[in-house]
Amino acid sequence: MKGFVNCKVYVEGEGIVRRSLGFEKGKIAYIGEDPSGIEPLETLREDHVVVPGFIDEHIHGAAGCDAMDGSEEALSSIAKAIASEGTVGFLATTMTQSPENIGKAMSAVKDYKKHSHPEGAEVLGIHLEGPFISKKHVGAQPIEYVATPSVETFKTYNEMSGNAIKIVTMAPEEEGALELISYLSKNRIVASIGHTDATYKDITKALEHGAKNITHTFNAQKPLHHREIGTVGTALLTDALNCELICDTIHVSVPAIKLVIKNKPHDKLTLITDAMRAKHMPDGESELGGQLVIVKNGEARLVDGTLAGSVLKMNHAVKNIVTLCDVPFTDAIDFATVNPATTLGVNDRLGSIKTGKDASVAVISEKTFEIAMTVRNGNIVYKT
């Protein structure tokens, strides 16, 4: 079997230990001290650590492509690009758009998952970001396509996707939202609170109906105030809510990142990139939902200055949270692996290194946080 010999591995339940790691039939078949029988994929440096592959539950695009392009080719380009970040699985994230354009994106994911696509990261499903959001907090989403939360509309989109929708970002204070949250919860789909003017009472009701997640905490949501703690305050206060966080230090400042880390249980913080098509591309003009985006110095903004997603790479998010926020290396890895895997219900096969789980791992430098190799189901999908 192939794998890695006598190297540092972040093993579930043990931490970072020196082990040999063997892959067979796409699964982790051996974790131990005996290197015999393992054909090394590569000899690793002393600063290299084999970690679980990252999972990005909120990413729109990369390499000039977007999930809203509605094509298998676009999804393949995104998948290959983000494998270079150590990412082995992601949710193709849509945005508030016309029903026709959303439907096209749904169908593309259905077709993609139907066909064999071993290249790059795995498309684990869809994050439907909108159109069921608040007009008060659209962010970079086109306001003209904001729609009232509807179970029937959702069912239509989910059917078009081949039942691939895993997360729905929505404003729980809008009419019809609680009914949709209940439906999602019963069908094991994550209702995520985002692009919202929700108060503490609104979110309390949403929790009672099954809401579980906060979309890009701090961004496009009602801020904290001492007389009404809003969406942000409720997210920080409520242990049951998993908080997504864009750790690029642009969407969220370093002190704000530290505030979330201090307030959330270890298993309720998830790193996301919320990246758009300009990631892995040079600075200049780009596009989001038909809107012109200017990318300069690592920031993607609409012409009016509104942040329009990010160009953040997942390994850089891990680096930022370790080097700028004093988070232990293994904690940061958890925020990008086992936590999103648990949210998505795929932690039986992804999110940690354990015998029997998918052989989907990344080799990352403890010093530079650069990715040397990404392996998906035992096959190399990226190598420097």
C-alpha positions in Angstrom: 0.0 0.0 0.0 1.0 3.6 -0.5 1.3 6.3 2.1 3.9 8.1 4.3 6.5 6.6 6.5 8.0 7.7 9.8 6.6 11.2 9.7 4.6 13.6 11.8 0.8 12.8 11.6 -2.1 14.5 13.3 -3.9 11.4 14.5 -7.4 11.5 15.9 -7.3 11.2 19.7 -3.5 11.3 19.8 -2.4 14.7 18.5 0.7 15.1 16.4 2.8 11.9 16.7 5.4 10.2 14.6 3.8 7.4 12.7 3.6 5.6 9.3 0.4 6.0 7.4 -0.9 3.5 4.8 -3.6 3.9 2.2 -5.6 1.1 0.6 -8.6 1.2 -1.7 -9.1 4.9 -1.0 -9.1 4.5 2.8 -6.7 4.9 5.7 -5.7 1.2 6.2 -2.8 1.6 8.7 -1.5 4.0 11.3 1.5 2.6 13.3 5.2 2.5 13.7 6.0 -0.3 11.2 6.9 1.3 7.8 7.3 -2.0 6.0 4.7 -2.7 3.4 4.2 1.1 2.7 5.4 2.5 -0.6 6.1 6.2 0.3 4.4 8.8 -1.9 7.2 11.2 -0.9 9.8 11.6 1.7 8.6 14.5 3.9 10.6 17.3 5.5 10.9 17.6 9.3 8.6 20.6 9.3 5.9 18.7 7.4 2.8 17.4 9.1 0.2 15.1 7.6 -3.2 16.5 8.6 -6.8 15.8 7.6 -7.7 17.5 4.3 -9.5 20.8 4.7 -13.2 21.2 4.1 -14.6 24.5 2.9 -18.3 24.7 3.5 -18.6 28.2 2.0 -16.8 29.0 -1.3 -18.2 30.5 -4.4 -15.3 30.1 -6.8 -11.6 30.2 -7.7 -9.3 30.2 -10.8 -11.7 32.5 -12.8 -14.7 30.2 -12.2 -17.8 30.4 -10.0 -20.4 27.9 -8.9 -23.0 30.2 -10.5 -21.4 29.6 -13.9 -23.5 26.5 -13.9 -21.1 24.1 -15.6 -19.2 21.0 -14.8 -16.1 22.6 -16.3 -16.3 25.5 -13.8 -16.7 23.2 -10.8 -13.8 21.1 -12.0 -11.6 24.2 -12.2 -12.5 25.3 -8.7 -11.9 21.8 -7.4 -8.4 21.6 -8.9 -7.4 25.1 -7.8 -8.4 24.7 -4.1 -6.6 21.3 -3.8 -3.5 23.4 -3.8 -4.7 24.9 -0.4 -5.0 21.4 1.2 -8.8 21.3 0.6 -10.3 17.9 -0.1 -14.0 18.7 0.0 -16.2 21.8 -0.5 -19.7 23.0 -0.9 -20.3 24.8 -4.2 -21.8 28.0 -2.9 -24.5 29.9 -4.8 -25.8 33.4 -4.3 -29.0 35.4 -4.6 -29.9 35.4 -8.3 -32.7 34.7 -10.7 -34.5 31.4 -10.3 -33.1 30.5 -13.8 -29.5 31.1 -12.8 -29.9 29.3 -9.4 -31.5 26.4 -11.2 -28.6 26.2 -13.7 -26.1 26.0 -10.8 -28.2 23.3 -9.1 -28.3 21.2 -12.3 -24.5 21.6 -12.8 -23.8 20.1 -9.4 -26.2 17.3 -10.0 -24.4 16.4 -13.3 -21.0 16.8 -11.7 -21.7 14.4 -8.9 -23.3 12.0 -11.3 -20.1 11.7 -13.3 -16.7 10.6 -12.1 -14.6 13.6 -11.2 -11.5 12.3 -9.3 -9.6 15.6 -9.9 -9.1 18.1 -7.2 -11.3 18.5 -4.1 -14.6 16.6 -3.8 -17.9 18.5 -4.3 -19.7 17.5 -1.1 -22.8 19.4 -2.1 -24.3 22.9 -2.3 -24.4 25.8 0.1 -27.5 27.8 -1.0 -26.6 31.3 0.1 -29.8 33.2 -0.6 -32.2 34.0 -2.1 -34.1 33.8 1.3 -32.2 36.8 2.9 -33.0 40.2 4.3 -32.9 43.3 2.0 -31.4 45.2 4.9 -28.2 43.0 4.8 -27.7 41.9 1.2 -24.0 42.6 1.2 -22.7 41.9 -2.3 -25.9 40.0 -3.2 -28.2 41.6 -5.9 -31.2 43.0 -4.0 -33.6 42.6 -6.9 -33.5 38.8 -6.6 -34.1 38.5 -2.8 -37.0 36.1 -2.3 -39.4 35.2 0.5 -38.4 32.0 2.3 -40.5 29.1 0.8 -40.5 25.4 1.4 -41.8 24.8 -2.1 -39.2 27.0 -3.8 -36.5 25.2 -1.8 -37.9 21.8 -2.8 -37.7 22.8 -6.4 -34.1 23.8 -6.1 -33.1 20.7 -4.2 -34.8 18.4 -6.7 -32.9 20.2 -9.5 -29.6 19.6 -7.6 -30.3 15.9 -7.0 -30.8 16.5 -3.3 -27.3 17.9 -3.0 -28.1 21.0 -0.9 -26.4 20.7 2.5 -26.6 24.3 3.9 -29.1 27.1 3.3 -28.2 30.6 4.4 -31.4 32.6 5.3 -32.8 35.4 7.4 -34.9 33.8 10.1 -37.0 36.9 10.8 -38.5 36.9 7.3 -42.1 35.5 6.8 -42.0 31.8 6.1 -38.5 31.3 7.4 -39.4 29.3 10.5 -41.4 26.8 8.4 -38.4 26.4 6.1 -36.0 25.9 9.0 -38.2 23.2 10.4 -38.4 21.5 7.0 -34.6 21.7 6.6 -34.0 20.3 10.1 -36.3 17.4 9.6 -34.4 16.5 6.4 -30.9 16.9 8.0 -30.1 20.0 6.0 -28.3 22.8 7.9 -30.3 26.0 8.3 -27.7 28.8 8.6 -28.5 32.3 9.9 -27.0 34.9 7.6 -27.6 38.1 5.6 -30.1 38.9 8.4 -31.4 41.6 10.7 -32.3 38.9 13.3 -32.6 39.9 16.9 -32.0 37.6 19.9 -35.6 36.6 20.0 -35.7 35.9 16.3 -32.7 33.6 16.6 -34.0 31.9 19.7 -37.1 31.0 17.7 -35.0 29.8 14.8 -33.0 27.6 17.2 -36.2 26.0 18.5 -37.1 25.1 14.9 -33.6 23.6 14.2 -31.2 26.3 13.0 -27.6 25.3 13.7 -25.2 27.6 11.9 -24.1 31.3 11.5 -23.0 32.3 8.0 -19.7 34.4 7.9 -20.1 35.7 11.5 -20.0 39.5 11.8 -20.6 40.1 8.1 -24.0 41.1 6.6 -25.9 40.7 9.9 -27.3 42.7 12.7 -24.4 43.8 14.9 -24.1 43.6 18.7 -25.6 46.4 20.8 -25.9 46.5 24.5 -29.7 46.8 24.4 -30.2 44.4 21.6 -27.4 41.9 21.1 -28.5 41.1 17.5 -27.2 38.4 15.4 -23.6 38.8 16.3 -24.2 38.9 20.0 -26.5 35.9 19.9 -23.9 34.0 17.9 -21.3 34.6 20.5 -23.6 33.9 23.4 -25.2 30.6 22.1 -23.0 27.5 22.4 -25.3 25.5 20.1 -24.6 27.7 17.1 -21.6 26.9 14.9 -19.9 30.1 13.7 -18.4 30.4 10.2 -15.5 32.8 10.1 -13.6 34.4 7.2 -10.1 34.8 8.7 -8.5 37.0 6.1 -8.2 40.0 8.6 -10.2 42.0 6.0 -13.7 40.8 6.6 -13.0 40.4 10.3 -10.3 42.1 12.4 -7.9 40.1 14.4 -9.4 41.3 17.8 -12.9 40.3 16.5 -11.5 36.8 15.5 -10.1 36.5 19.0 -13.5 37.4 20.5 -15.1 34.6 18.6 -12.4 32.1 19.6 -12.8 33.1 23.3 -16.6 32.8 23.3 -17.2 29.7 21.2 -16.8 26.0 22.2 -13.9 24.4 20.4 -16.2 22.4 18.2 -18.4 25.4 17.1 -16.0 27.4 15.1 -15.5 26.8 11.4 -13.0 28.4 9.0 -14.4 29.3 5.6 -12.9 31.2 2.7 -16.1 32.6 1.1 -13.8 33.0 -1.9 -15.0 34.1 -5.3 -13.7 33.6 -8.8 -10.7 36.0 -8.5 -8.9 33.6 -6.0 -5.8 32.2 -7.6 -6.0 35.0 -10.2 -4.0 38.3 -10.5 -5.4 41.6 -9.2 -7.7 43.5 -11.5 -11.4 43.3 -12.6 -13.6 40.4 -11.8 -17.3 39.6 -11.5 -19.8 38.4 -8.9 -23.4 37.8 -9.8 -23.2 40.1 -12.8 -21.6 42.8 -10.7 -18.2 44.3 -11.4 -15.6 43.5 -8.7 -12.2 45.2 -8.3 -9.5 43.0 -6.7 -6.6 44.8 -5.2 -4.1 43.9 -2.5 -6.0 40.8 -1.5 -9.4 42.6 -1.2 -12.4 42.0 -3.5 -14.9 44.9 -3.6 -17.8 46.1 -5.6 -17.4 49.5 -7.2 -19.2 51.1 -4.2 -16.6 49.6 -1.8 -18.8 46.7 -0.5 -16.7 43.6 0.2 -17.6 41.0 -2.5 -16.3 37.7 -1.1 -12.7 37.0 -0.6 -9.6 35.7 -2.3 -8.5 33.8 0.9 -6.9 30.4 0.6 -7.8 27.9 3.3 -4.2 27.2 4.4 -3.7 31.0 4.8 -6.8 31.1 7.0 -5.2 28.5 9.2 -1.9 30.4 9.2 -3.7 33.7 10.2 -5.5 32.1 13.1 -2.3 30.5 14.4 0.2 33.3 13.9 -2.1 36.3 14.6 -4.5 34.9 17.2 -2.2 32.6 19.2 -4.3 29.5 18.5 -2.6 26.1 18.8 -1.8 24.5 15.4 -4.0 21.5 16.0 -7.0 23.7 17.1 -6.7 25.6 13.9 -6.6 22.4 11.9 -9.8 21.2 13.7 -11.6 24.5 12.7 -10.9 23.6 9.0 -11.5 19.9 9.2 -13.5 18.0 11.9 -15.7 20.9 12.7 -17.1 21.5 9.1 -17.2 17.7 8.7 -19.4 17.4 11.7 -21.7 20.2 10.6 -22.1 18.5 7.2 -22.6 15.0 8.7 -19.5 13.6 6.9 -17.3 13.1 9.9 -17.7 9.4 9.6 -15.3 9.5 6.6 -13.7 13.0 6.6 -12.3 15.5 9.1 -9.7 13.4 11.0 -7.1 10.8 10.4 -8.3 7.5 11.7 -8.2 3.9 10.3 -11.2 3.3 8.1 -11.8 6.9 7.1 -11.1 8.3 3.6 -7.5 8.7 2.7 -8.0 12.4 2.1 -5.2 14.3 3.7 -2.9 17.3 3.3 0.8 17.7 3.9 1.4 21.2 5.4 4.5 22.9 6.8 4.3 23.8 10.5 6.6 26.8 9.7 5.2 28.3 6.5 1.8 26.7 6.3 2.4 26.0 2.6 0.9 22.8 1.2 3.3 20.3 -0.2 0.7 17.7 -1.2 -3.0 17.0 -1.1 -4.3 13.4 -1.3 -7.9 12.6 -2.0 -9.1 9.0 -1.5 -5.5 7.8 -1.7 -4.7 9.6 -4.9 -2.5 12.7 -5.2 -4.6 15.6 -6.4 -2.0 18.3 -5.8 1.8 18.3 -5.4 4.3 21.2 -5.4 
